[in-house]
Amino acid sequence: MKLYISDLHFGHKNIIRSDNRPFSSLDEMDSKMIELWNIKENPDDDVLIVGDVCCRNSKPPHWYLAQLNGHKHLVLGNHNAVVLKDKKCERYLDSISELK
């Protein structure tokens, strides 16, 4: 199955308030989003992440990606420079591309 998602913003504390996300803490948000992802995405699914995997996170980006099911394909967003700097992310992303 092909699935699409964007603007996860793992590790971004301010996104809870600004997007009115129903979480009381950053740890709760990150763990619940990982849990929900893995309920929905199967290991064989192709998942197109359209930008902004994480932002202002204290954990390295590969920490989040390693826990997510599926073949992940990242389309770079404005908050993904941190992903490009983390060379371990390449293990967990099947592709990285710019928006076309």
Secondary structure as UniProt FT lines:
FT   STRAND          2..5
FT   HELIX           13..18
FT   TURN            19..20
FT   HELIX           26..40
FT   TURN            43..44
FT   STRAND          46..50
FT   HELIX           61..65
FT   TURN            66..67
FT   STRAND          71..75
FT   TURN            78..79
FT   HELIX           81..85
FT   HELIX           87..91
FT   STRAND          95..97
//
